[in-house]
Amino acid sequence: MEQFTIDPFAPSLKTHKLSGKLKEFWSFSVDYNERVLFYFIEEGKAMFVDIGSHDEVY
């Protein structure tokens, strides 16, 4: 999570824009199992929507 505050697009986070029913959201990986679903409020600020396993979040 600290890495996200430093650089939300750091390669280790695998941050990516979602598609389909979740197209307004982005996601990044905390570790192999945990994902964070979020959206950008404004430049430099994000709102976390959900945190959990791949199956829980998507």
C-alpha positions in Angstrom: 0.0 0.0 0.0 2.9 2.4 0.8 4.2 1.8 -2.8 0.8 3.0 -4.2 1.1 6.3 -2.3 4.6 6.8 -3.8 3.8 5.7 -7.3 0.4 4.2 -8.2 1.8 2.9 -11.5 4.9 1.2 -10.1 5.4 -2.0 -12.2 5.3 -4.2 -9.0 1.7 -3.1 -8.4 0.4 -4.2 -11.8 -2.0 -1.3 -11.8 -4.5 -1.5 -14.6 -7.8 -0.1 -15.9 -10.7 -2.6 -15.7 -13.3 -3.2 -18.4 -16.8 -4.4 -18.7 -19.1 -3.8 -15.7 -16.1 -2.5 -13.7 -14.9 -0.2 -16.5 -14.9 2.9 -14.2 -12.4 1.3 -11.8 -8.7 0.5 -11.6 -7.0 -2.3 -9.8 -3.6 -3.1 -8.3 -2.0 -6.1 -6.6 -1.0 -5.9 -3.0 0.5 -9.4 -3.2 -0.2 -12.6 -5.2 -3.7 -13.0 -3.6 -4.8 -9.6 -2.6 -6.2 -6.9 -5.0 -7.4 -3.3 -4.4 -10.3 -1.9 -6.5 -10.2 1.9 -6.7 -10.9 5.0 -8.8 -9.1 8.3 -9.1 -10.9 11.2 -7.5 -8.5 13.8 -8.9 -4.9 13.8 -9.7 -2.9 12.4 -6.8 -6.0 11.1 -5.0 -7.7 7.8 -5.1 -10.8 6.2 -3.4 -10.4 2.5 -2.5 -13.7 0.6 -3.2 -12.8 -3.0 -2.3 -9.9 -5.0 -1.0 -9.8 -8.8 -1.2 -8.8 -11.8 -3.3 -9.2 -11.9 -7.0 -12.5 -13.7 -6.8 -13.9 -11.4 -4.0 -13.0 -8.2 -5.8 -14.0 -9.1 -9.4 
